[in-house]
Structures are given as C-alpha cells and as structure tokens.
Amino acid sequence: MSNLISASITTDEVNKVLSDIAEIKKIFSFGIKMTPKERKNIPKIDDSRLSFVEKKSSVW
C-alpha cells in the first residue's frame, strides 16, 4: 500500500504547534497530576465494555 498523503510542515508551523501546546498546558495547569504508579492503578475500560460506555455517553 502506498502512502496517499503528501504533505509537508514547515519549521515555523512546528514551532507554532509546540508553542500552542505549551500555552494549553499553562492554561490547564490545574489538571490532575498523577505519578506513573497512580496512573497504573486507576480503573480502565476494557474492550468488552467500551461499546457500552460509548453508547451511554452519546445519549447526552
């Protein structure tokens, strides 16, 4: 299969994106910061329950 996308990104565009990401991180600095151990221990949705969650969240 060949690559069907032909695009290029300039250095200025990359720098703008990185700058915007830094700005978003600054705005949302109040976000939850968890350690890797905490992230590992939070409940996760396995594939068998994912469709249920997606259906219920689309009701809103």
NORDA-V729427 format. One record per pair of residues at least 6 apart in sequence whose C-alpha atoms are under 6 Angstrom apart, sorted by the first residue. I is the first residue (numbers start at 1). J is the second residue. D is the distance in Angstrom with one decimal. If there is no record, write none. Layout:
# NORDA-V729427
i=I j=J d=D
i=I j=J d=D
This chain:
# NORDA-V729427
none
